[in-house]
Amino acid sequence: MHTPERPALFIGRTEPNDLQFDAWTHQPLLQSLEQGGSDWPSSCRVGHCRTCVGQLLSGEVRYEIEWPGLTSEEQAEGCVLPCVAYPCSDVVLRPGY
């Protein structure tokens, strides 16, 4: 009998306000942020408008879309789009860029 894998849970945190939230692997970080009480800015929720852009201070994320609306330079500087970014570890985020 095959048992389906349960989604993994990581810990997310925002700076500078130190809000801690549950970061589930099966949902975008923006959704986890909102469920945790954050008023993180957002608009399109599909990775195009860049309203939700933030900086990943620690941790790793993955994207399920090929082009998440960030340049390779922005990605190298740690920019993320929480509306389409999924956690792969505990994460620390700062809003804006």
N, C-alpha and C positions, 0 to 999 in steps of 0.2 A: 504494500500500500504506500503510495506516494503522498508525503505531507508537503503542502505548499510552503514555500519559504515565507516567513513573516518579515515585514519591512523592518529594517534596522533603525534604531533611534540613536541620534547623536545629540550633543548639547550645543546649542547656538548661543552666542552672546553678542550684544552690540556695544560699541563704544561711541561716544564717551559716556552714555547714560547707564551702562552696565546692566541692560535688560537681558535676562536669561530666558531661553525658550527651547522647546523640544524641536529638534530638526530631524524630521522623518525622511528616509531615503526615497519614499514613493511620492513625495509631493515637493513642489518648488519651494525654495526658501521663503519667498514672499508669503505664501500661504501659511507656513510655519510661524513666520514673524507676526502675522496678523492674529493667528490663533493664540500667540503668546502675549498679546496686548500691545504690540508695536503699532505706531501710526506711520510706518515707513511709506514714503511717497510712491505712488504708482499710478499708471494710467492704462496703457494698452494690454498689459499682461501677456504679451507674446514676443517680447524681445526686440521690438522695433523703436519705440518712442524714447527709450533711455531715461525716462522719469525716475525709475527705481535704481539707477546705477549706484553702486557702492564700491568700497574697496575691501577685499578679502585680506584681513590682517594676519590670519592664520587659518590653516585647514585646507581642504581640497573640495572642489565641486566638479560636477560633470554637467554636460548639456545634452539634451535629447534632440536638439535641432542642430543642423550643420553649421549655420552661421548665426551666432547669438547677438548680432548687432554691436559687436566690439571689434576694434582694430586689433591686430596682433600686438601692437605697441601697448595698447590699453590692457590687454590680457597679461602681457609681460609685467606690467606695473601693478597687477593684482586687482584690476577692475572686474566686477561681476554684475550680472543682471539677475537679481534674486527672483524675478518673475519666471525665469526659465532655467535657473541654476538649481541643481539637486545636490545635497551634501553627500560627501564620501567619507567624512570624518567630522569631528567636532570643528566648529567654525567660529571665528570672530569677525564681525563685519562693522564697517563704519559707513554711514550714509554719505552720499555725494562723492564727487571726484574733482 
